[in-house]
């Protein structure tokens, strides 16, 4: 996660069985996507309209949903593009 002016290390949830040794090795490196690449966001209009319609019809002020898409490295290798093309309203239960 990104906190303004400070990077915070991320961690994985606890599990019954570890697939790797959790002891840190080597130097600390930055893992923020904008550190190495120029990110671009592409959103399909149909997906945005569907999400907007769902939000208007929902009686609650806040609700959960999913926006799904693909992440691809540009041909020149200098940037990444996140293309959001699907909307999933999720389930209440």
TITOR-581032 format. One record per atom (N, C-alpha, C, O): residue in three letters; y, z, x. Coordinates in steps of 0.2 Angstrom, whole numbers, padded with zeros to 4 digits, always signed. Each point is the difference from the previous one (the first is absolute). Layout:
BEGIN
ALAYZX...
END
This chain:
BEGIN
UNK-0006+0000+0004UNK+0006+0000-0004UNK+0006+0000+0004UNK+0000+0002+0006UNK+0006-0005-0008UNK+0006+0000+0004UNK+0005+0005-0003UNK+0002+0000-0006UNK+0000+0004+0010UNK+0006+0005-0001UNK+0006-0003+0004UNK-0001-0001+0006UNK+0007+0001-0009UNK+0006-0002+0003UNK+0001+0003+0007UNK-0001+0006+0000UNK+0002-0010+0005UNK+0001+0003+0007UNK-0006+0003+0003UNK+0001+0003+0006UNK-0007-0003-0009UNK-0005+0004+0003UNK-0007-0003-0002UNK-0001-0001-0006UNK-0003-0001+0010UNK-0007-0002-0002UNK-0004+0006+0000UNK+0000+0004+0004UNK-0005-0004-0010UNK-0004+0005-0001UNK-0007-0003+0001UNK-0002-0005-0003UNK-0003+0009+0007UNK-0007-0003+0000UNK-0003+0000-0006UNK+0001+0005-0004UNK-0005-0010+0002UNK-0004+0000-0006UNK-0007+0003+0001UNK-0002+0001+0006UNK-0001+0001-0011UNK-0007+0003+0001UNK-0004-0002-0006UNK+0002-0002-0005UNK-0009+0002+0006UNK-0005-0002-0005UNK-0002+0006-0004UNK+0000+0006+0003UNK-0002-0007-0009UNK-0003+0006-0004UNK-0006+0002+0003UNK-0004-0003+0004UNK+0002+0010-0005UNK-0006+0003+0003UNK-0006-0003-0003UNK+0000-0002-0006UNK-0005+0001+0010UNK-0007-0003-0003UNK-0005+0004+0003UNK+0000+0004+0004UNK-0006-0005-0007UNK-0006+0004+0002UNK-0003-0002+0007UNK-0003+0004+0003UNK+0005-0010-0002UNK-0003-0003+0007UNK+0005-0004+0003UNK+0003-0005-0003UNK-0002+0006+0010UNK+0005-0003+0003UNK-0003-0007+0004UNK-0005+0000+0002UNK+0009-0005-0003UNK-0002-0006+0003UNK+0002-0002+0007UNK-0002-0004+0003UNK+0007+0009-0001UNK+0003-0001+0007UNK+0002+0007+0002UNK+0000+0005-0004UNK+0001-0005+0011UNK+0002+0007+0003UNK+0008+0000-0001UNK+0003-0004+0002UNK-0001+0010-0006UNK+0007+0000-0002UNK+0004+0003+0006UNK+0006+0001-0001UNK-0008+0000+0007UNK+0004+0002+0005UNK+0004-0005+0003UNK-0002-0006+0001UNK+0009+0007-0001UNK+0005-0006+0002UNK-0002-0002+0007UNK-0002+0004+0005UNK+0003-0010-0003UNK-0001-0003+0006UNK+0005-0005+0002UNK+0003-0004-0004UNK+0000+0004+0010UNK+0005-0004+0002UNK+0007+0002-0002UNK+0001+0005-0003UNK+0004-0010+0004UNK+0007+0001-0001UNK+0001-0001-0008UNK-0004-0003-0003UNK+0009+0006+0001UNK+0003-0001-0007UNK+0003-0006+0000UNK+0004-0002+0004UNK-0006-0002-0010UNK+0004-0007-0001UNK+0003+0000-0007UNK-0003+0004-0004UNK+0008-0008+0003UNK+0002-0001-0007UNK-0004-0004-0004UNK-0002-0005+0002UNK+0001+0007-0008UNK-0004-0004-0005UNK+0004-0003-0006UNK-0003-0003-0004UNK+0009+0003+0004UNK+0004-0002-0005UNK+0000-0008+0000UNK+0001-0003+0005UNK-0002+0000-0011UNK+0000-0007+0000UNK+0006-0004+0002UNK-0001-0005+0003UNK+0007+0008-0004UNK+0006-0003+0003UNK+0001+0000+0007UNK+0005-0003+0003UNK-0009+0007+0001UNK+0001+0001+0007UNK-0002-0006+0004UNK+0003-0002+0004UNK-0008-0001-0007UNK-0002-0007+0004UNK+0001-0006-0004UNK+0000-0005+0003UNK+0001+0005-0010UNK+0000-0006-0004UNK+0006+0000-0005UNK+0003+0006-0001UNK-0001-0011-0001UNK+0005-0001-0005UNK-0003-0001-0007UNK-0003-0005-0001UNK+0003+0011-0003UNK-0003-0001-0006UNK+0003-0004-0006UNK+0007+0000+0000UNK-0010-0003-0004UNK+0002-0004-0006UNK-0004+0002-0006UNK-0006+0001+0000UNK+0010-0001-0006UNK-0004+0002-0006UNK+0001-0006-0005UNK+0006-0003-0001UNK-0011+0001-0001UNK+0000-0005-0005UNK-0004+0002-0007UNK-0005+0003+0001UNK+0009-0003-0006UNK-0003+0002-0007UNK+0000-0005-0005UNK+0005-0004-0001UNK-0011+0003-0002UNK+0000-0006-0005UNK+0003+0003-0006UNK+0000+0005-0002UNK+0004-0010-0001UNK+0005+0002-0006UNK-0005+0002-0006UNK+0002+0005-0003UNK-0007-0008+0002UNK-0005+0002-0005UNK-0002+0007+0000UNK+0000+0004-0005UNK-0001-0002+0011UNK-0003+0007+0001UNK+0006+0005-0001UNK-0001+0005-0003UNK+0007-0007+0005UNK+0006+0004-0001UNK+0001+0001-0007UNK+0002+0005-0003UNK-0002-0011-0001UNK+0001+0001-0007UNK-0005+0004-0004UNK+0002+0003-0005UNK-0008-0004+0007UNK-0005+0004-0003UNK+0001+0008+0001UNK-0001+0004-0005UNK+0002-0002+0011UNK+0002+0007+0002UNK+0006+0002-0004UNK+0000+0006-0003UNK+0005-0010+0002UNK+0006+0002-0003UNK-0002+0001-0008UNK+0003+0005-0003UNK-0006-0010+0000UNK-0002+0001-0007UNK-0004+0006-0001UNK+0000+0004-0005UNK-0005-0002+0010UNK-0004+0006-0001UNK+0004+0006+0000UNK-0001+0005-0003UNK+0006-0005+0008UNK+0004+0006+0000UNK+0005+0001-0006UNK+0001+0006-0002UNK+0001-0012-0001UNK+0004+0001-0006UNK-0004+0003-0006UNK+0002+0003-0004UNK-0008-0005+0004UNK-0005+0002-0006UNK-0002+0007+0001UNK-0003+0003-0005UNK+0003-0001+0011UNK-0003+0007+0002UNK+0005+0005-0003UNK+0006+0000+0001UNK-0008+0005-0005UNK+0004+0005-0002UNK+0002+0006+0005UNK+0005+0003-0001UNK-0009-0002+0006UNK+0002+0005+0005UNK+0005-0003+0005UNK+0001-0006+0000UNK+0003+0011+0003UNK+0005-0003+0004UNK-0003-0002+0007UNK+0003-0005+0003UNK-0008+0008-0001UNK-0004-0002+0006UNK-0007-0001-0002UNK-0003+0003-0004UNK+0000-0008+0008UNK-0007-0002-0001UNK-0003-0003+0006UNK+0004-0002+0005UNK-0010+0002-0004UNK-0003-0003+0006UNK-0003-0007-0001UNK-0002-0001-0006UNK+0003-0003+0011UNK-0003-0007-0001UNK-0002-0002+0007UNK+0002+0003+0005UNK-0005-0009-0004UNK-0001-0003+0007UNK+0003-0007+0000UNK-0001-0004-0005UNK+0004+0003+0011UNK+0002-0007+0001UNK-0005-0002+0006UNK+0000+0003+0005UNK-0003-0008-0006UNK-0005-0003+0005UNK+0002-0006+0003UNK+0003-0004-0003UNK-0005+0003+0010UNK+0002-0006+0003UNK-0004-0001+0007UNK-0005+0003+0001UNK+0008-0007+0003UNK-0003-0002+0006UNK+0005+0001+0006UNK+0006-0001-0001UNK-0008+0003+0007UNK+0004+0001+0005UNK-0002-0005+0006UNK-0006+0000+0001UNK+0010-0005+0001UNK-0002-0005+0005UNK+0005+0000+0005UNK+0006+0001-0001UNK-0008-0003+0007UNK+0004-0001+0006UNK+0002-0007+0000UNK-0003-0004-0001UNK+0010+0003+0002UNK+0003-0007+0000UNK-0003-0004+0006UNK-0003+0003+0005UNK+0003-0010-0006UNK-0003-0004+0005UNK+0003+0001+0007UNK-0004-0001+0005UNK+0010+0002-0005UNK+0003+0001+0007UNK-0001+0007+0003UNK+0001+0001+0006UNK-0005+0003-0010UNK-0001+0007+0003UNK+0005+0005+0000UNK-0001+0006+0003UNK+0007-0008-0005UNK+0006+0004+0001UNK+0001+0005-0007UNK+0004+0005+0001UNK-0007-0007-0006UNK+0002+0004-0006UNK-0007+0001-0005UNK-0005-0003+0002UNK+0006+0007-0007UNK-0005+0001-0005UNK+0003-0001-0006UNK+0006+0002-0002UNK-0010-0005-0003UNK+0002-0001-0007UNK-0005+0004-0005UNK-0006-0001+0001UNK+0009+0005-0005UNK-0003+0003-0005UNK+0001-0003-0007UNK+0006-0001-0002UNK-0011-0002+0000UNK+0000-0004-0007UNK-0003+0004-0005UNK-0006+0001+0000UNK+0010+0001-0005UNK-0002+0004-0006UNK-0001-0005-0005UNK+0005-0003-0003UNK-0011+0002+0000UNK-0002-0005-0005UNK-0004+0003-0006UNK-0002-0004-0004UNK+0001+0010+0004UNK-0004+0003-0006UNK+0003+0007-0002UNK+0002+0004+0004UNK-0003-0003-0010UNK+0002+0007-0003UNK-0006+0003-0004UNK-0003-0004-0004UNK+0002+0010+0006UNK-0005+0004-0004UNK+0003+0006-0003UNK+0002+0004+0004UNK-0002-0003-0010UNK+0003+0006-0003UNK-0003+0006+0001UNK+0002+0006-0001UNK-0009-0006+0003UNK-0004+0006+0001UNK-0002+0003-0006UNK+0000-0003-0005UNK-0003+0009+0005UNK-0002+0003-0005UNK+0003+0007-0001UNK+0002+0003+0005UNK-0001-0001-0011UNK+0003+0007-0001UNK-0005+0006+0002UNK+0002+0005+0002UNK-0008-0006-0002UNK-0005+0005+0001UNK-0003-0001+0007UNK-0004+0004+0003
END
